[in-house]
Amino acid sequence: MKTVMFYEVAPDGLGKDRTFFEAHRDRLDAFHVRGVLLLAGPFADPTEGALGVFKDRQSAEEFIQGDPFVANGVVDKGRLVAWNEVLDPR
């Protein structure tokens, strides 16, 4: 079962995001290379937040714990939801 991570932007988060974007992107890339982060990105309106799709909950939790966006207040809230993906259930 996959896990979907939803991020909500902090009220002042968009003012800080550029400062921490490179480190955040490096973390996204590292988890993607490991094969545990399948998809990620902001919504078309960045004030609506972002999402990531992980192979499992443990990987999503690990990502959040070390994410520079979380540590530096770009993201206000995160939520993890178990997801039964039907097209590629691996």
C-alpha positions in Angstrom: 0.0 0.0 0.0 1.4 3.4 -1.0 1.3 6.6 1.2 0.3 10.0 0.0 1.8 13.0 1.8 0.0 16.3 1.8 1.9 19.4 2.8 0.2 22.7 3.8 2.2 25.9 3.4 2.9 27.9 6.5 1.4 31.4 6.5 4.9 32.9 5.9 6.2 29.8 4.1 6.2 31.1 0.6 8.5 33.9 1.8 11.0 31.3 3.0 10.8 28.6 0.3 13.5 29.8 -2.0 16.1 29.8 0.9 15.5 26.1 1.6 14.5 24.9 -1.9 17.8 23.5 -3.0 18.2 21.3 0.1 14.5 20.3 -0.1 15.0 19.3 -3.8 18.1 17.4 -3.0 16.1 15.3 -0.4 13.3 14.7 -3.0 15.9 13.5 -5.5 17.6 11.2 -3.0 14.4 9.5 -2.0 13.4 9.2 -5.7 16.7 7.6 -6.6 16.2 5.1 -3.7 12.9 4.2 -5.3 10.7 5.1 -2.3 9.4 8.5 -3.6 7.3 7.9 -6.7 5.9 11.4 -7.4 6.1 14.8 -5.8 5.3 18.4 -6.5 3.4 21.5 -5.6 -0.2 22.1 -6.7 -0.7 24.6 -9.6 -1.5 27.2 -7.0 1.5 26.9 -4.5 -0.6 28.4 -1.7 -2.6 25.1 -1.8 0.5 23.1 -0.8 2.1 20.0 -2.3 1.9 16.2 -2.4 4.2 13.3 -2.6 3.5 9.6 -3.2 5.7 7.1 -1.4 6.0 3.4 -1.6 5.2 3.1 2.1 4.5 5.0 5.3 7.9 4.5 6.8 9.6 6.2 3.8 7.1 9.1 4.0 7.8 9.6 7.7 11.5 9.4 7.2 11.3 12.1 4.5 9.2 14.4 6.6 11.5 14.1 9.6 14.5 15.4 7.7 12.9 17.7 5.2 14.4 21.3 5.3 10.9 22.7 4.4 9.5 21.2 7.6 12.5 22.0 9.8 12.5 25.7 8.7 8.8 26.4 8.7 8.0 26.5 5.0 5.5 23.8 5.7 3.0 24.3 8.5 1.2 20.9 8.4 1.7 17.5 6.9 -0.7 14.7 6.6 -0.2 11.1 5.5 -2.9 9.0 4.0 -2.7 5.3 3.0 -3.6 4.8 -0.6 -4.7 1.7 -2.6 -3.3 2.5 -6.0 -5.0 0.2 -8.7 -3.0 0.9 -11.9 0.5 0.0 -10.5 0.0 -1.6 -7.1 3.7 -2.7 -6.8 
